Amino acid sequence: MSARKQDRLFAMCGLASVVVELVGTFVAMGKDTTHSLTWTSSSTVIADAFAKPASTAVWVGAYLELISTGLFLAFAVWACARLGGGILGAIGRGAAVACVAVSTVSLGLLDAEAYLAGHGLGLSAARALVTVNGATYVGTWFLAAFFLLAVAPLALRAGRRVVGWSAVAIAAFTLVAAAASPSNAGQFSVLLWLVWIAGTSIALAHREAAPARLEAQPA
């Protein structure tokens, strides 16, 4: 496979991961389902969600979300190599692998909630499950930020200023939002993350930008 075809393939993986993730999320988050619950949900909402079995749509959405993690991993490893690799690339790949692993755990907990719905799970146990899943999900935000901070210098060195500086900005916003307002700004950081993946996929599918050159200073 030529380098150009390979770039297009992995760029498509990045775009597909975003599309599949969004479709899966919206399909799974039907009205009054366990996939819509967060640690801020009231006891009444949690009890209502766990009172009835999950629909087929929930399982379809969960399946798509798991598929998206594999597509993202392919994109992330390629992006790190495409931008130059090295020690920062290795850190970026490690953060991406960790992000996918923790995301899979979070999705597994969501699936456990869906499986237990309609099976008489007590309110205390249901709230504990929802809270643990929420905490795991927030953990993925930090790993995403670490990935962005590792990739940003690589992108800047390669002349990809928009990719690099946007990665820095989104990582900073994510770290602040996770501490200050995880229920609102923190959730918005996920949307920014997906936009960055899509934009970077498109940018890296084209030929590399020429690295910035330092002009020689007069003696």
N, C-alpha and C positions, 0 to 999 in steps of 0.2 A: 504494500500500500504506500502510495506517495505521501510525502509530508503534508501536502496541501489537502489531500483527501482525509488524512488522519486528523488534521486540524478541524476540518468541517464535521467529521464524525463526533469528536469530543465536544465541539461547540454545540452540536445538536443535543448531546447528552445534557449539557448545562441548561439549555432552553427547555428541553423535555422535562428535566427535574422540576423546574418551576411550574410548568403547565400541569404536570401530573400531580404535584403537591397541592396546587390550588384547587384543581378539580376534585381530588380525593377529599380535601378538607371540606369543601362545600357540600359534597355528596354525603359525607359522614355526619356533618353537623346539621342533621334534620331537626325539626321542632321537637323539643322536650326529649332529647336523647342524652346519653351519658357523655358523648363527645363534646357537648356544649358546656359541660360543667367546669368550673374553676374553683380555686380555694375561697373566692368571694361569694360563691353561690349560697343561697339561704338553705336552711334545713328542709323547708317545704319543697324547693326546687329539686334538691338532691333526692328526696324521698319520691317525688313524682317521677323523676327520670329512671330510678331504679325499680319502680313499681311494675314496669312492663318490659317484656323482652325486646331486645334490639331488632331492628328491621334488617332486611337483606341489604338495603342501601348503606347501612352503617358498615357492614362487612366489605362491601365493594369499595367504599371510600377508604377504609383501613388498609385494604390490599393495595390500592393505588398509592397511598402515602408511603408504604413500605417500599414499593418499587422506586419511588422518587429518591429514596436515600441512596440506592445503588447508583442511580444516574448521577446524583450529585457527587458521589465519591469518584466516579470516573472523570467527571469534569474537573474536580479539585486537584487530583493528582496530575492531570494533563496541564492545567493552568500553572501549577508550580514549576513543572518542567519547561513549559513554553516560555515562562518569564525568566528563566535562567538557572533554576535549581539551586545547588549549593546548600549551605547550612540553613539558610532561611527557607529554601524550598523544602528541606527535610522537616523543619519545624512546622511549616504549613501543611505538609502531608500528614504529619502526626496529629495536628489539631483537627484536620478534616476526618481522619479515621476515628478519633475520639468523639467528634461531633456526631458522626454516623452511628457509632456504638451507643452513645447515650440517647440519641434520637430513637433508636430501635427499642431501647428499654422503655422510653416514654410511650412510644406507640404500643408496645406490649402491655403496658399498664392500662392504656386506653381500651385495648381489646379485652383485657381482663374485666374491666368495668362493664363493657358491653355484654360479655359472656355471663356475668353474674346478675345482670339486670333481669328482673322478673323471677329470680330464684330465692326471694325472701332474705336478701342480705340486710343486716341491721343497719340503722342510720349511722351509728358510730363507726362501723367498719367501712361503710360506703364513703363517709367523709374522710376517713384516714386514707383510703385508696385514692380519692380525688386529690387530696393534699400532697401525697407522695408523688403522684404523677405531675402535679403542677411544679413541685420543686425540681423534679428531674428535667422538666421542659425548660425551666429557667436556666438550668445548668447548660443547656445547649446554646443559649445566647452567649455565654462567656466563651465557650469553645469556638463559636462562630467569630467572635471578636478577636480571639487569639489568631485564628486563621487569617483574618483580614490584616492584622498588624504584621504578620509574617510576610504576606504577599505584597503589601504596600511598598516596601523598599525595593523589592524586585521589580515591580511595575515602574516605579520612578526611575530606576537605573536603566530600564529598557526603553525609556522615553514614553511610557504610557502614563502620562500625568493624570488624566481623568480617572483612569482605573485606580491609580495609586492614591491620589488625594481623596477620592470618594471612599475608598476602603478605610482610610484613616478617620474620616468624618463619621462614617457609619459605625465603626468600632468604638469611637469615643462616645457617640450618642447611645449606643447599646449599653456600654458599661455604666454610664450615668443613669440611663433610664431603668436599668435593672435594679438599681439601688433606690432611686427616687420614686418611681411610679411603675412598678412591674405590671400592674393591671391595665394601664393605658399606654403610656409612652413605650413601655417595654414591648407590648404587643405590636406597636407601630414599627419598632425596630426590625421585627421579623419581615414586614413588608419591604422595608428598605433593603434588607439582606437579599430577598428574592429579586428585587429590581437590580441589585448589583450583580448577581449571578447572571441574569439575563443579559444585561448590558455588557458585561465582561466576556460572555460567550460570543456575542456578536463582534466585539472589538478584536478579540484574539483569533477569530476565524479569518481575519484579513491579514495581509502581510505585516510583518513587524515594523513598528516605527523605528526610525533611526535613533540610537542612543544619543543623549545630549552630550555635546563635546565642550570641553573647557577651553576657552580661548587662551592662547599663550599671552602672558603678561610681559610688557616691555621691561627690559633690564633697567 
